[in-house]
Amino acid sequence: MQRLSREKSARAGRWSGLLWRSGLFAVLLLTFFPLFFMVMSSFKDTYQFYHSFWAPVWPVHPENYGVAFEDMKYYIFNSVLVTALSISGILVFSTVTGFLMARYSFPGREVIFYGMIAMLMIPGVLMLVPSFAWVQQLGLLDTYAVMVLPYIAGGQVLGLYLLRTFFGQIDNALFEAAQVDGAGVFRQLWHVGLPLAKPVLGVVAIVSALGVWNNFLWPLVTTSSEEVMVLTVGVLRYQARLGGLIGCRYGEMFAGYVISAIPLGILFTLSTRMFMKGITSGALKA
């Protein structure tokens, strides 16, 4: 009886494991199928797209990527430029501000800090009209600055919170030793604070880069010329340029979608380890 009971338990365990694996495989399939469909469709021409909607076909058309890249290269350049400038400004200002707020006391420090952190609770869409009026009065519409400056101003709040918390956890003896050696405030930051804060800086850079690169609404309302248009808005313009539902060049359209996703894929692949290290670093180990 005990042997039969053990065999039934083992059989039930195998069936349970099979069900779990089948469910996970189904979830994985549903998650990645849109990506597979996008890549598959990017190698089709219009006739193949209509007559073999769900299945791969032969011959493939890699020339779709050449056409799509030629149409979108300026959008990609603008997105890379805006993202690079924005992330650089966010890292510089949030690092300096976070270090000063963590290591030095001055009147109103906590009020200023919590006032800035409170900005995280305000949805960005509520600030859309005041922000638009502000940049319009400054004459920044349809320029790179209309995207870079607001991104820096809004993006450094999260960086300030993370870096102030991190710098506050570092043993003060390290900074005192650097001060005894004659290091000033910024030398302490450069030689002591920044080497230790690299994982946290990586988290700030990655999160901010994702937000800047994927932002659609703000570039849509503040830019209109092709010279400064970023990729998120350019893809919409590119889609409209390829035509409507009838006669649309779907292969080139999906190729453009794939190209627009490649930079973030590269960023995610190269920075995953730094990101995981940054979100798990909470204290300085002796």
C-alpha positions in Angstrom: 0.0 0.0 0.0 2.8 2.4 0.9 4.5 1.6 -2.4 1.3 2.3 -4.4 0.9 5.5 -2.4 4.4 6.7 -3.2 3.9 5.9 -6.9 0.6 7.8 -7.0 2.4 10.8 -5.3 5.3 10.7 -7.7 2.8 10.4 -10.7 0.8 13.4 -9.3 4.0 15.3 -8.9 5.1 14.7 -12.5 1.7 15.8 -13.8 1.8 18.9 -11.6 5.2 19.7 -12.9 4.1 19.2 -16.5 1.1 21.5 -16.0 3.3 24.2 -14.5 5.8 23.9 -17.3 3.0 24.0 -19.9 1.5 27.1 -18.3 4.9 28.9 -18.1 5.5 28.0 -21.8 2.1 29.4 -22.8 2.8 32.6 -20.9 6.3 32.8 -22.5 4.8 32.3 -26.0 2.2 34.9 -25.5 4.8 37.4 -24.2 7.3 37.0 -27.1 4.9 36.3 -30.0 4.3 40.0 -30.7 8.1 40.5 -31.0 8.4 37.4 -33.2 5.5 38.6 -35.4 7.1 42.1 -35.8 10.5 40.6 -36.8 8.8 38.1 -39.1 6.6 40.7 -40.8 9.6 43.0 -41.4 11.0 40.5 -44.0 7.8 40.4 -46.1 6.6 42.5 -48.9 3.0 43.7 -49.1 1.7 40.7 -51.1 3.3 38.2 -48.6 2.0 40.1 -45.7 -1.6 39.8 -46.9 -1.5 36.2 -48.1 0.8 34.7 -45.3 -0.2 36.8 -42.3 0.7 34.4 -39.5 3.5 32.4 -41.1 7.0 33.1 -42.3 7.5 33.0 -46.1 10.2 32.8 -48.7 11.9 34.7 -50.2 12.6 37.2 -47.4 13.2 40.9 -48.1 16.1 42.3 -46.0 16.1 45.4 -48.2 13.2 46.6 -46.1 15.7 47.4 -43.3 17.8 49.5 -45.7 14.8 51.5 -46.8 13.5 51.9 -43.2 16.9 53.0 -41.9 17.4 55.5 -44.6 14.0 57.1 -43.7 14.6 57.0 -39.9 18.3 57.7 -39.4 17.8 61.3 -38.5 15.1 60.4 -36.0 17.5 57.9 -34.4 20.3 60.4 -34.3 18.1 63.0 -32.6 16.9 60.4 -30.0 20.5 59.4 -29.3 21.6 63.0 -29.0 18.7 64.1 -26.7 19.1 61.0 -24.5 22.8 61.4 -24.2 22.6 65.1 -23.3 19.7 64.5 -20.9 21.4 61.6 -19.1 24.6 63.5 -18.7 22.8 66.5 -17.2 20.7 64.3 -14.9 23.8 62.4 -13.6 25.8 65.6 -13.0 23.2 67.6 -11.2 21.7 64.7 -9.2 25.2 63.5 -8.1 26.4 66.9 -6.9 23.1 67.8 -5.2 22.7 64.4 -3.6 26.3 64.5 -2.3 25.9 67.9 -0.8 22.6 67.1 0.8 23.9 63.9 2.2 27.3 65.1 3.6 26.6 68.7 4.7 24.0 70.4 6.8 22.5 73.8 6.0 19.3 75.6 6.8 16.3 74.3 4.9 18.0 71.1 3.7 15.2 68.7 4.6 12.5 71.1 3.4 14.2 71.4 0.0 14.8 67.7 -0.2 11.3 66.6 0.6 9.9 69.3 -1.5 11.8 67.9 -4.5 10.8 64.4 -3.7 7.1 65.4 -3.6 7.4 66.1 -7.3 7.4 62.4 -7.9 3.8 62.2 -6.7 2.6 64.6 -9.4 1.6 63.0 -12.7 3.6 64.4 -15.6 0.4 65.0 -17.6 -0.8 67.5 -15.1 2.3 69.6 -15.7 2.0 69.4 -19.5 0.1 72.7 -20.0 2.2 74.8 -17.5 5.4 73.4 -18.9 4.4 74.1 -22.5 3.5 77.7 -21.6 6.9 78.0 -19.9 9.0 76.8 -22.8 6.9 78.8 -25.2 7.6 82.0 -23.3 11.3 81.1 -23.3 11.3 80.6 -27.1 12.4 77.0 -26.9 9.8 75.4 -29.0 11.0 73.1 -31.9 14.6 72.9 -30.5 16.7 70.3 -28.8 16.6 72.4 -25.6 12.9 72.1 -25.3 13.4 68.4 -24.7 16.7 68.3 -22.9 16.2 71.0 -20.3 12.8 69.6 -19.0 14.2 66.1 -19.0 17.1 67.2 -16.8 14.9 69.2 -14.5 12.4 66.3 -14.0 14.7 63.4 -14.2 17.1 64.4 -11.5 14.5 64.0 -8.8 14.8 60.2 -8.8 18.6 60.5 -9.0 18.7 62.9 -6.1 16.7 60.5 -3.9 18.8 57.5 -4.7 22.2 59.2 -4.5 21.4 61.2 -1.4 20.4 57.9 0.3 23.5 56.1 -0.9 26.0 58.8 0.0 24.4 59.1 3.4 25.1 55.4 4.1 28.9 55.7 3.4 31.1 55.7 6.4 32.1 59.3 7.2 35.6 58.2 8.1 36.4 57.9 4.4 35.6 61.5 3.7 37.4 62.7 6.8 40.5 60.8 5.7 40.3 62.5 2.3 39.8 65.9 4.0 42.9 65.3 6.1 44.8 64.7 2.9 43.7 68.1 1.7 40.8 67.1 -0.5 38.0 69.7 -0.9 34.4 69.0 -1.4 34.5 68.1 -5.1 37.7 66.1 -4.8 36.0 64.0 -2.0 33.1 63.5 -4.4 35.4 62.6 -7.3 37.8 60.3 -5.5 35.7 58.8 -2.8 32.0 59.1 -3.6 31.8 58.4 -7.3 33.8 55.2 -7.4 31.5 53.7 -4.7 28.4 55.1 -6.4 28.9 53.6 -9.9 26.2 50.9 -9.5 23.7 53.5 -8.3 24.7 55.9 -11.1 24.1 53.0 -13.5 20.5 52.5 -12.2 19.8 56.3 -12.5 21.2 56.3 -16.0 19.2 53.3 -17.2 15.9 54.3 -15.7 16.3 57.8 -17.0 17.4 56.7 -20.4 14.3 54.5 -20.7 12.1 57.4 -19.8 13.7 59.9 -22.1 13.9 57.5 -25.1 10.3 56.3 -24.8 8.8 59.7 -24.1 6.2 60.5 -26.7 3.7 63.1 -25.6 6.2 65.9 -24.7 8.2 65.8 -28.1 4.8 65.5 -29.9 3.5 68.8 -28.6 6.8 70.8 -28.5 8.4 69.8 -31.9 7.2 69.8 -35.4 10.2 69.9 -37.8 12.0 66.9 -39.0 15.4 68.4 -38.0 14.8 67.9 -34.3 12.1 65.2 -34.3 13.0 62.2 -32.1 12.3 58.5 -32.8 9.0 58.1 -30.9 7.3 60.9 -32.9 9.3 60.1 -36.1 7.9 56.5 -36.1 4.3 58.0 -36.1 5.3 60.3 -39.0 7.0 57.4 -40.8 3.9 55.2 -40.4 1.7 58.0 -41.9 4.2 58.5 -44.8 4.0 54.8 -45.8 0.3 55.0 -46.4 -3.0 53.9 -45.0 -4.5 50.4 -44.6 -4.8 49.9 -48.3 -1.5 49.6 -50.1 0.6 50.2 -47.0 4.2 49.0 -47.2 4.0 46.8 -44.0 7.4 45.2 -44.4 9.2 48.5 -44.3 6.9 49.7 -41.5 7.7 46.7 -39.3 11.4 47.0 -40.2 11.2 50.6 -38.9 9.7 49.3 -35.7 12.5 46.7 -35.3 15.1 49.3 -35.9 13.6 51.7 -33.3 13.7 48.9 -30.7 17.3 47.9 -31.3 19.0 50.7 -29.2 17.0 49.9 -26.1 17.7 46.2 -26.6 21.4 46.9 -26.7 21.2 49.2 -23.7 19.3 46.5 -21.7 21.8 43.8 -22.7 24.9 45.7 -21.8 23.6 47.2 -18.5 21.6 44.4 -16.9 24.4 43.3 -14.6 25.0 46.9 -13.5 21.3 47.5 -13.0 20.9 44.5 -10.8 24.0 45.4 -8.8 22.8 48.9 -8.3 19.3 48.0 -7.1 20.8 45.5 -4.6 23.5 47.8 -3.2 22.2 49.3 0.1 25.2 49.7 2.4 29.0 50.0 2.4 30.7 46.8 3.4 33.9 47.1 5.3 
